[in-house]
Amino acid sequence: MLQLLTSRIVNIPAPLAHDEPLGGEEPFFPHELWYPALWLFDPRRGELYPLYIGLGVLFGLVFVGAIVAHLLAPRLVRRHRLRLRLLRRLTTALAAISGLGLFWLACRAFALPLFSRPLWLWFTVIALVGVLVYALYYWRRRYPHEARAYEDVVRRRRWMPTPRKRVAARRR
């Protein structure tokens, strides 16, 4: 792998390619962030740059928050069916993506081959941003129409007469 990194194809100095940091201290941003050719290589040792630690904290908070919000969803939205469905969908996606991000970061810390590649982590970050963008789009564009339709259905059901129970049915 060292021969590949110092070759003309990749053209990356060997000290910057998953090796000991220059100057003795680790930079905030990992080297592979600036060299996309390193996204497909496994690191030689378990590395957690400060950016990865920040992402781990973010993924952990999102994971715990999504699980708590999923469990408390009926209380949070006061049993409103449409909001309950939206909140459960969002929290399920956020918990899955942040759990996957925590898995990639743990693999990165232990330098597991294949799973510690930076490419997986960046796909997970992109997926997290994508879910948040879709949630904002849904809330701004689609939710108002669905909420109006839901309120109309609830209003119609409220004023619909209900059939009376027969006396024989009450005895059972």
C-alpha positions in Angstrom: 0.0 0.0 0.0 2.9 2.3 0.7 4.1 1.9 -2.9 0.7 2.8 -4.2 0.5 5.9 -2.0 3.9 7.2 -3.1 3.3 6.4 -6.8 2.5 8.9 -9.5 -1.1 7.7 -9.8 -2.2 8.9 -6.4 0.6 11.5 -5.9 0.2 11.9 -2.1 3.2 12.2 0.2 3.4 9.1 2.4 3.4 10.9 5.8 -0.1 12.4 5.0 -1.6 9.1 4.0 -2.9 7.4 7.2 0.5 7.6 8.8 1.8 9.5 11.8 0.7 13.1 11.8 3.2 15.8 10.8 4.5 17.9 13.7 3.4 15.4 16.3 -0.2 16.6 16.9 -3.2 15.5 15.0 -5.0 18.1 12.9 -8.8 18.8 13.3 -9.7 17.6 9.9 -8.4 14.1 8.8 -6.0 13.9 5.9 -8.4 11.8 3.8 -10.9 14.6 3.8 -8.5 16.5 1.5 -7.5 13.4 -0.5 -10.5 11.6 -1.9 -8.2 8.8 -3.2 -7.7 7.8 0.4 -11.5 7.2 0.9 -11.1 3.7 -0.3 -8.1 2.7 1.8 -8.1 1.3 5.3 -6.1 3.2 7.9 -3.0 1.6 9.3 -3.9 2.3 12.9 -7.0 3.2 14.7 -7.4 7.0 14.3 -10.0 9.3 15.7 -9.4 12.8 14.7 -11.2 15.6 16.5 -13.7 15.8 13.6 -14.5 12.1 14.0 -15.0 12.6 17.8 -17.4 15.5 17.1 -19.3 13.4 14.6 -19.4 10.6 17.2 -20.9 12.9 19.8 -23.4 14.2 17.2 -24.4 10.7 16.1 -24.7 9.6 19.7 -27.0 12.5 20.7 -29.1 12.0 17.6 -29.4 8.3 18.3 -30.4 8.7 21.9 -32.8 11.6 21.1 -34.4 9.7 18.2 -35.0 6.6 20.4 -36.5 8.7 23.2 -38.7 10.7 20.8 -39.9 7.5 19.2 -40.9 6.0 22.5 -42.5 9.2 23.8 -44.1 10.1 20.4 -47.8 9.7 21.5 -47.2 12.0 24.4 -45.2 14.5 22.4 -47.9 15.0 19.7 -50.9 14.4 21.9 -52.1 11.3 19.9 -52.5 13.3 16.7 -52.3 10.5 14.1 -50.7 12.5 11.3 -48.0 14.0 13.4 -47.4 10.7 15.2 -46.8 9.0 11.9 -44.4 11.8 10.7 -42.5 11.8 14.0 -42.1 8.0 14.0 -40.9 7.9 10.4 -38.4 10.6 11.1 -37.1 9.2 14.3 -36.8 5.7 12.8 -34.6 7.0 9.9 -32.5 9.2 12.2 -31.9 6.4 14.7 -30.9 4.0 11.9 -28.5 6.4 10.2 -26.9 7.6 13.5 -26.5 4.0 14.7 -24.8 3.2 11.4 -22.6 6.3 11.9 -21.6 5.1 15.4 -20.8 1.7 14.0 -18.5 3.2 11.3 -16.8 5.3 13.9 -16.3 2.3 16.3 -14.8 0.4 13.3 -12.6 3.4 12.6 -11.3 3.5 16.2 -10.4 -0.2 16.2 -9.0 -0.1 12.6 -11.1 -2.9 11.3 -10.4 -3.7 7.7 -13.0 -2.8 5.1 -15.3 -1.2 7.7 -13.0 1.6 8.7 -12.8 3.2 5.3 -13.7 6.9 5.4 -16.1 6.4 2.4 -18.7 4.6 4.6 -18.7 7.4 7.2 -19.1 10.1 4.6 -22.0 8.3 3.0 -23.7 8.1 6.4 -23.2 11.9 7.0 -24.7 12.6 3.5 -27.6 10.3 4.4 -28.2 12.2 7.7 -28.2 15.5 5.9 -30.5 14.1 3.3 -33.0 12.9 5.9 -33.0 16.3 7.6 -33.5 18.1 4.3 -36.4 15.8 3.3 -38.0 16.3 6.7 -37.9 20.1 6.2 -39.3 19.7 2.7 -42.1 17.5 3.9 -42.9 19.8 6.8 -43.0 22.9 4.6 -44.6 21.6 1.4 -46.6 18.4 2.0 -47.6 18.5 5.6 -50.0 21.5 5.4 -52.1 19.8 2.7 -52.2 16.5 4.6 -53.0 18.2 7.9 -56.0 20.0 6.3 -57.3 16.8 4.8 -56.9 15.0 8.1 -58.7 17.8 10.0 -61.6 17.6 7.5 -61.9 13.8 8.0 -61.8 14.3 11.8 -64.5 17.0 11.6 -66.7 14.9 9.4 -66.4 11.9 11.7 -67.2 14.0 14.7 -70.6 15.1 13.3 -71.6 11.7 11.7 -74.3 9.9 13.6 -73.3 6.6 15.1 -75.6 3.6 15.0 -77.3 2.7 18.2 -76.6 -0.7 19.8 -79.5 -3.1 20.0 -80.7 -4.3 23.3 -79.7 -7.9 22.5 -76.2 -6.8 21.6 -75.8 -5.0 24.9 -76.5 -8.2 26.9 -73.6 -10.0 25.3 
